[in-house]
Amino acid sequence: MAFYHDWKAQFRTFNRNIKLSFMMNIFTQIGMGIFMVIYNFYIRNLGFTEAVNGRVIAMGSLATAIILIPAGLASDRFGRKKVIFLGIIFSGITLFARSIIDQQDQLIALSFIGGLAMAFFQVSSIPWLAENSTSEQRVNLFSIHFAMMTAANVVGNLLGGILTDLFSLFVSDLNSIRLTLIIGTFIFLIGAIPVTKFKEHQRKLPERRKTTIGPKWNWKSEGIKIIILFAVANLLIGFGSGLVIPYLNLYFADRFKASTSSIGIIISLGQAATAVAMFIGPLIVKRVGEVKAVVTLQLFSLPFLLLTAYTEHLWLAIIGFLFRQALMNAGNPIQMSLMMSKVNDSMKGLANSINQMIFNLGWAFMGPVSTGIVVKYGSYWGYSYVFSITASLYLIGSLYFYIVFKGISISKNKTAPAKTV
């Protein structure tokens, strides 16, 4: 109860913009949870190979990576509210089109367009939260933010699997998947409604005077250095993630012949475990600091990743998946809070966009590699090799993060209160 009351008190300190942002994320993440858990099966039911699945995922991630920096700069220049709203609307339109199109070239093209649109939505959310909070609030704020997103994904994953199996009682498997995708799209679009109620202050553009060039350049050079250091860590983690995460539903289907609803439940359990772990992160931060907390959580996830890689028993695979999912992702809000505390508001969009771009490049490049390995070596050794490579990349990324950032901590800046609206 003390734990609950502590987090409840933290939630009450957040302003209206943050609470509206939580509402936005609940709807968009439920919609995406429905869409992503079954979209691979949609492509498979259309009669396309795993290579097509890999290309669809790769093109979406590549498009997001390409546009993230311009999207971040647009967010810094024109305001978070406009960019988030337009990103949700255009992403929703693209998701709907992807739910009804059945031609390979069009599916790949729509994945690319959808990746472009989604970038504008993704890149602005974290800076928006950072600008509406104090440095003291951010570790807890990002933990709640990621936990809510993950919990909403749980609901979406469950709905995706259950609705598909339910509709299949009355229509063909392909049409049942298609109906579920359309429902997920409309739930996603509801997330645009809270955005219309955001209250954003007039953004002050920097004055272009010669007297300010010197100090601005010196400050930005330090900011860029921090951004690049974080980007390298995300590059390693992103390449590892891109090998495994997009294909977890196919892993359970191929190796264990799990049904669609069973896979939805398994994926949702992983998201639920992650949501719980998000609240544990700040407790670890209090004991060992931000950097050690991130590294500890990531390293502890590796044995469970390897368990998932080599087991032939479904229950062991589920246990390995749950613990890996929770531990690896629990450090994300801590890492994000650390980065946001080190860059000025005028660069928060750029910082977030660069790091997401790097992460998406991993998904773009490694998607076809992953499917190629599985096709060549089969459902056991193929996934075993893929998971093992991911474990190696996670290990290198964690060690790099500790070596580079072990002397950094979140600064306590009490002179920068959150905006009150």
C-alpha positions as CSV (number, residue, x, y, z in Angstrom):
1,M,0.0,0.0,0.0
2,A,2.9,2.4,0.7
3,F,4.2,1.6,-2.7
4,Y,0.8,2.3,-4.3
5,H,0.3,5.6,-2.4
6,D,3.8,6.8,-3.3
7,W,3.1,6.3,-7.0
8,K,-0.4,7.8,-6.6
9,A,1.2,10.9,-5.1
10,Q,3.7,11.1,-7.9
11,F,0.9,10.9,-10.5
12,R,-1.0,13.8,-8.8
13,T,2.0,16.1,-9.3
14,F,1.8,15.8,-13.1
15,N,0.1,18.6,-15.0
16,R,-2.9,18.4,-17.3
17,N,-0.8,18.1,-20.5
18,I,0.9,15.0,-19.1
19,K,-2.4,13.3,-18.1
20,L,-3.8,14.0,-21.6
21,S,-0.7,12.5,-23.1
22,F,-1.3,9.4,-21.0
23,M,-4.8,9.1,-22.5
24,M,-3.4,9.6,-26.0
25,N,-0.9,6.8,-25.5
26,I,-3.5,4.4,-24.1
27,F,-5.6,4.5,-27.2
28,T,-2.7,4.6,-29.7
29,Q,-0.9,1.7,-28.0
30,I,-4.1,-0.5,-27.8
31,G,-4.5,0.1,-31.5
32,M,-0.9,-0.7,-32.3
33,G,-1.0,-3.7,-29.9
34,I,-3.9,-5.2,-31.9
35,F,-2.3,-4.4,-35.2
36,M,1.3,-5.6,-34.6
37,V,0.5,-8.9,-32.9
38,I,-1.4,-10.2,-36.0
39,Y,0.0,-8.3,-39.0
40,N,2.7,-10.8,-39.7
41,F,-0.1,-13.5,-39.9
42,Y,-2.0,-11.2,-42.3
43,I,0.9,-11.2,-44.7
44,R,1.4,-15.0,-44.3
45,N,-2.4,-15.6,-44.9
46,L,-2.1,-13.6,-48.1
47,G,0.2,-16.3,-49.3
48,F,3.5,-14.4,-49.1
49,T,6.8,-15.8,-47.9
50,E,8.7,-14.9,-44.7
51,A,11.1,-12.8,-46.9
52,V,8.1,-10.6,-47.7
53,N,7.4,-10.2,-44.0
54,G,11.0,-9.2,-43.5
55,R,10.9,-6.6,-46.3
56,V,7.7,-5.1,-45.0
57,I,9.1,-4.6,-41.5
58,A,12.4,-3.4,-42.9
59,M,10.8,-0.8,-45.1
60,G,8.7,0.6,-42.3
61,S,11.7,0.9,-40.0
62,L,13.9,2.3,-42.7
63,A,11.4,5.0,-43.5
64,T,11.1,5.9,-39.8
65,A,14.9,6.1,-39.6
66,I,15.2,8.3,-42.6
67,I,12.6,10.9,-41.5
68,L,13.2,10.9,-37.7
69,I,15.7,13.8,-37.7
70,P,13.6,16.0,-40.0
71,A,10.6,15.1,-37.8
72,G,12.5,16.0,-34.6
73,L,13.6,19.3,-36.1
74,A,10.0,20.0,-37.2
75,S,8.8,19.2,-33.7
76,D,11.4,21.6,-32.2
77,R,10.4,24.3,-34.7
78,F,6.6,24.1,-35.1
79,G,5.6,22.6,-31.7
80,R,4.9,19.1,-30.3
81,K,1.1,19.4,-30.5
82,K,0.8,19.9,-34.3
83,V,3.4,17.2,-35.1
84,I,1.8,14.6,-32.7
85,F,-1.7,15.2,-34.0
86,L,-0.7,15.0,-37.7
87,G,1.4,12.0,-37.0
88,I,-1.5,10.1,-35.5
89,I,-3.9,11.0,-38.2
90,F,-1.7,10.1,-41.1
91,S,-0.5,6.9,-39.3
92,G,-4.1,5.9,-38.8
93,I,-4.9,6.4,-42.5
94,T,-1.9,4.3,-43.5
95,L,-2.8,1.5,-41.0
96,F,-6.3,1.3,-42.5
97,A,-4.9,1.0,-46.0
98,R,-2.5,-1.7,-44.9
99,S,-5.5,-3.6,-43.5
100,I,-7.3,-3.9,-46.8
101,I,-4.5,-4.0,-49.5
102,D,-3.4,-7.4,-50.6
103,Q,-0.7,-6.7,-53.3
104,Q,2.9,-7.2,-52.3
105,D,4.4,-4.0,-53.8
106,Q,1.6,-1.9,-52.3
107,L,2.1,-3.5,-48.9
108,I,5.8,-2.7,-48.9
109,A,5.1,0.9,-50.2
110,L,2.4,1.4,-47.5
111,S,4.8,0.1,-44.8
112,F,7.3,2.7,-45.9
113,I,4.7,5.5,-45.9
114,G,3.4,4.4,-42.5
115,G,6.9,4.5,-41.2
116,L,7.3,8.1,-42.3
117,A,4.0,9.1,-40.6
118,M,4.6,7.2,-37.4
119,A,8.0,9.0,-36.9
120,F,6.3,12.4,-36.4
121,F,4.2,10.9,-33.7
122,Q,6.9,8.9,-32.0
123,V,9.6,11.6,-32.0
124,S,7.5,14.3,-30.2
125,S,6.0,12.3,-27.3
126,I,9.1,12.1,-25.0
127,P,10.2,15.7,-25.5
128,W,6.6,16.8,-24.8
129,L,6.7,14.9,-21.4
130,A,10.1,16.3,-20.6
131,E,9.0,19.9,-21.3
132,N,6.0,19.5,-19.0
133,S,8.0,18.1,-16.0
134,T,10.8,18.8,-13.7
135,S,14.1,16.9,-13.6
136,E,13.0,15.4,-10.2
137,Q,9.8,14.0,-11.8
138,R,11.2,12.5,-14.9
139,V,12.4,9.0,-13.8
140,N,9.1,8.3,-12.2
141,L,7.2,10.1,-15.1
142,F,8.9,8.1,-17.8
143,S,8.4,4.9,-15.8
144,I,4.7,5.5,-15.5
145,H,4.6,6.6,-19.2
146,F,6.3,3.4,-20.4
147,A,4.2,1.3,-18.0
148,M,1.0,2.7,-19.3
149,M,2.1,2.2,-22.9
150,T,3.0,-1.3,-22.1
151,A,-0.2,-2.1,-20.3
152,A,-2.2,-0.7,-23.2
153,N,-0.2,-2.9,-25.5
154,V,-1.2,-5.8,-23.3
155,V,-4.8,-5.0,-23.9
156,G,-4.2,-4.7,-27.6
157,N,-2.2,-7.9,-27.9
158,L,-5.0,-9.8,-26.1
159,L,-7.7,-8.2,-28.2
160,G,-5.8,-8.9,-31.4
161,G,-5.5,-12.7,-30.7
162,I,-9.0,-13.1,-29.2
163,L,-10.9,-11.1,-31.8
164,T,-9.1,-12.9,-34.7
165,D,-10.1,-16.3,-33.3
166,L,-13.6,-15.1,-32.6
167,F,-14.2,-13.6,-36.1
168,S,-12.7,-16.8,-37.6
169,L,-15.8,-18.7,-36.4
170,F,-17.9,-16.7,-38.8
171,V,-15.6,-15.7,-41.7
172,S,-12.4,-16.9,-43.3
173,D,-9.1,-16.7,-41.5
174,L,-7.9,-13.9,-43.8
175,N,-11.1,-11.8,-43.3
176,S,-11.0,-12.4,-39.5
177,I,-7.5,-10.9,-39.4
178,R,-8.5,-8.0,-41.7
179,L,-11.5,-7.1,-39.4
180,T,-9.3,-7.1,-36.4
181,L,-6.7,-4.9,-38.1
182,I,-9.4,-2.4,-39.0
183,I,-10.7,-2.3,-35.4
184,G,-7.2,-1.7,-34.2
185,T,-6.8,1.2,-36.6
186,F,-9.9,3.0,-35.4
187,I,-8.9,2.6,-31.7
188,F,-5.5,4.1,-32.7
189,L,-7.2,7.1,-34.3
190,I,-9.2,7.8,-31.1
191,G,-5.8,8.8,-29.6
192,A,-5.9,12.0,-31.6
193,I,-8.8,13.4,-29.6
194,P,-6.8,14.1,-26.3
195,V,-4.1,15.8,-28.4
196,T,-6.6,18.5,-29.5
197,K,-6.8,19.5,-25.8
198,F,-3.1,20.0,-25.3
199,K,-2.1,23.5,-24.2
200,E,1.2,24.5,-25.7
201,H,3.1,27.6,-24.9
202,Q,4.4,29.9,-27.6
203,R,7.7,28.5,-28.7
204,K,10.6,31.0,-28.6
205,L,12.8,30.7,-31.6
206,P,16.5,31.5,-31.0
207,E,17.6,35.0,-32.1
208,R,20.0,35.0,-35.0
209,R,22.6,37.5,-33.8
210,K,26.3,37.3,-34.1
211,T,26.7,37.9,-30.4
212,T,24.9,34.6,-29.7
213,I,26.7,32.3,-32.1
214,G,29.7,31.6,-29.9
215,P,28.0,30.5,-26.7
216,K,25.2,28.7,-28.7
217,W,27.7,26.7,-30.7
218,N,29.7,25.7,-27.6
219,W,26.6,24.6,-25.8
220,K,25.2,22.7,-28.7
221,S,28.6,21.0,-29.2
222,E,28.3,19.4,-25.8
223,G,24.7,18.5,-26.4
224,I,25.6,16.8,-29.7
225,K,28.3,14.9,-28.0
226,I,25.9,13.5,-25.5
227,I,23.4,12.6,-28.2
228,I,26.0,10.7,-30.2
229,L,27.2,8.7,-27.2
230,F,23.6,7.6,-26.5
231,A,23.1,6.9,-30.2
232,V,26.0,4.4,-30.3
233,A,24.4,2.5,-27.4
234,N,21.0,2.4,-29.2
235,L,22.7,1.2,-32.4
236,L,24.0,-1.9,-30.7
237,I,20.7,-2.6,-28.9
238,G,18.6,-1.8,-32.0
239,F,20.5,-4.2,-34.2
240,G,20.0,-7.0,-31.6
241,S,16.3,-6.1,-31.1
242,G,15.7,-6.0,-34.9
243,L,16.7,-9.6,-35.2
244,V,14.2,-10.9,-32.6
245,I,11.4,-8.6,-31.5
246,P,9.4,-8.2,-34.8
247,Y,9.2,-12.0,-35.1
248,L,8.4,-13.2,-31.6
249,N,4.9,-14.1,-32.7
250,L,6.3,-16.2,-35.6
251,Y,8.8,-17.8,-33.2
252,F,6.0,-19.2,-31.0
253,A,3.9,-20.2,-34.1
254,D,6.8,-21.9,-35.9
255,R,8.6,-23.7,-33.1
256,F,5.6,-24.6,-30.8
257,K,2.6,-24.4,-33.3
258,A,0.8,-22.0,-30.9
259,S,-2.6,-20.6,-32.0
260,T,-3.2,-17.0,-32.7
261,S,-5.1,-16.4,-29.4
262,S,-2.3,-18.2,-27.5
263,I,0.3,-16.0,-29.0
264,G,-1.7,-12.9,-28.2
265,I,-1.9,-14.0,-24.6
266,I,1.8,-14.8,-24.4
267,I,2.9,-11.5,-26.0
268,S,0.5,-9.6,-23.7
269,L,1.9,-11.4,-20.6
270,G,5.3,-10.2,-21.7
271,Q,4.0,-6.7,-21.9
272,A,2.4,-7.0,-18.5
273,A,5.6,-8.2,-17.0
274,T,7.3,-5.2,-18.6
275,A,4.7,-2.8,-17.1
276,V,5.4,-4.1,-13.6
277,A,9.1,-3.9,-14.1
278,M,8.8,-0.3,-15.1
279,F,7.8,0.5,-11.5
280,I,10.8,-1.4,-10.1
281,G,13.3,0.6,-12.2
282,P,13.1,3.8,-10.0
283,L,13.7,1.7,-6.9
284,I,16.9,0.3,-8.3
285,V,18.0,3.8,-9.4
286,K,17.7,4.9,-5.7
287,R,20.1,2.1,-4.7
288,V,22.7,2.1,-7.5
289,G,22.2,5.1,-9.7
290,E,20.8,5.5,-13.2
291,V,23.6,4.0,-15.3
292,K,24.2,0.9,-13.1
293,A,20.4,0.4,-13.0
294,V,20.2,0.3,-16.8
295,V,23.2,-2.0,-17.2
296,T,22.1,-4.4,-14.4
297,L,18.6,-4.8,-15.8
298,Q,20.0,-5.5,-19.3
299,L,22.6,-8.0,-18.2
300,F,20.1,-9.9,-16.1
301,S,17.9,-10.3,-19.1
302,L,20.5,-12.2,-21.1
303,P,20.3,-15.7,-19.5
304,F,16.5,-15.6,-20.1
305,L,17.1,-14.7,-23.8
306,L,19.3,-17.7,-24.2
307,L,16.8,-19.9,-22.5
308,T,14.2,-18.8,-25.0
309,A,16.7,-19.5,-27.8
310,Y,17.4,-23.1,-27.0
311,T,14.5,-24.6,-25.2
312,E,12.1,-27.0,-26.9
313,H,9.4,-26.7,-24.2
314,L,6.8,-24.0,-24.6
315,W,6.5,-23.2,-20.8
316,L,10.2,-22.6,-20.5
317,A,10.1,-20.4,-23.7
318,I,7.3,-18.4,-22.1
319,I,9.2,-18.0,-18.8
320,G,12.4,-16.9,-20.7
321,F,10.4,-14.5,-22.9
322,L,8.6,-12.9,-19.9
323,F,11.7,-12.3,-17.9
324,R,13.8,-11.1,-20.8
325,Q,11.0,-8.8,-21.9
326,A,10.6,-7.3,-18.5
327,L,14.2,-6.8,-17.5
328,M,15.5,-5.6,-20.9
329,N,12.8,-3.0,-21.2
330,A,12.7,-1.8,-17.6
331,G,15.8,0.3,-18.2
332,N,14.3,2.3,-21.1
333,P,12.6,5.0,-19.0
334,I,15.7,5.4,-16.9
335,Q,17.9,5.8,-20.0
336,M,15.4,8.2,-21.6
337,S,15.2,10.3,-18.4
338,L,19.0,10.5,-18.3
339,M,19.3,11.7,-21.9
340,M,16.5,14.2,-21.6
341,S,18.2,15.7,-18.5
342,K,21.4,16.3,-20.4
343,V,20.0,18.3,-23.4
344,N,18.3,21.6,-23.6
345,D,14.6,21.9,-24.6
346,S,15.5,23.2,-28.0
347,M,17.4,20.0,-28.7
348,K,15.1,17.4,-27.0
349,G,13.3,16.6,-30.3
350,L,16.6,16.2,-32.2
351,A,18.0,14.0,-29.4
352,N,15.0,11.7,-29.3
353,S,14.8,11.6,-33.1
354,I,18.5,10.6,-33.6
355,N,18.2,7.8,-31.0
356,Q,15.0,6.5,-32.5
357,M,16.5,6.7,-36.0
358,I,19.5,4.6,-34.9
359,F,17.2,2.1,-33.2
360,N,15.0,1.8,-36.3
361,L,18.0,1.3,-38.6
362,G,18.7,-1.8,-36.6
363,W,15.2,-3.1,-37.3
364,A,15.5,-2.1,-41.0
365,F,18.8,-3.8,-41.6
366,M,18.4,-6.9,-39.4
367,G,14.8,-7.9,-40.4
368,P,15.8,-9.5,-43.7
369,V,18.8,-11.1,-42.0
370,S,16.7,-12.7,-39.3
371,T,14.1,-14.1,-41.7
372,G,16.9,-15.4,-44.0
373,I,18.6,-17.2,-41.1
374,V,15.3,-18.8,-40.0
375,V,14.4,-19.9,-43.6
376,K,17.9,-21.4,-44.0
377,Y,18.3,-23.2,-40.7
378,G,14.7,-23.9,-39.7
379,S,12.5,-23.1,-36.8
380,Y,14.9,-24.5,-34.1
381,W,18.4,-23.7,-35.1
382,G,17.4,-20.6,-37.1
383,Y,15.8,-18.9,-34.1
384,S,18.6,-20.2,-31.8
385,Y,21.2,-18.5,-33.9
386,V,19.2,-15.3,-34.2
387,F,18.6,-15.1,-30.4
388,S,22.3,-15.9,-29.7
389,I,23.5,-13.1,-31.9
390,T,21.0,-10.7,-30.2
391,A,22.4,-11.7,-26.8
392,S,25.9,-10.9,-27.9
393,L,24.9,-7.5,-29.2
394,Y,23.0,-6.7,-26.0
395,L,26.1,-7.7,-24.0
396,I,28.3,-5.4,-26.0
397,G,25.8,-2.6,-25.8
398,S,25.4,-2.9,-22.0
399,L,29.1,-2.9,-21.4
400,Y,29.6,0.1,-23.7
401,F,26.8,2.0,-21.9
402,Y,28.5,1.4,-18.5
403,I,32.0,2.4,-19.7
404,V,30.8,5.6,-21.4
405,F,28.2,6.8,-18.9
406,K,29.3,5.6,-15.5
407,G,30.3,9.1,-14.4
408,I,27.0,10.7,-15.5
409,S,23.9,11.1,-13.4
410,I,20.6,13.0,-13.7
411,S,21.1,16.6,-12.6
412,K,18.7,18.1,-10.1
413,N,17.6,21.4,-11.6
414,K,15.0,22.9,-9.3
415,T,14.9,26.2,-11.2
416,A,13.1,24.6,-14.2
417,P,9.5,23.9,-13.1
418,A,7.1,22.2,-15.4
419,K,4.6,24.4,-17.3
420,T,1.3,24.9,-15.5
421,V,-1.8,25.1,-17.6
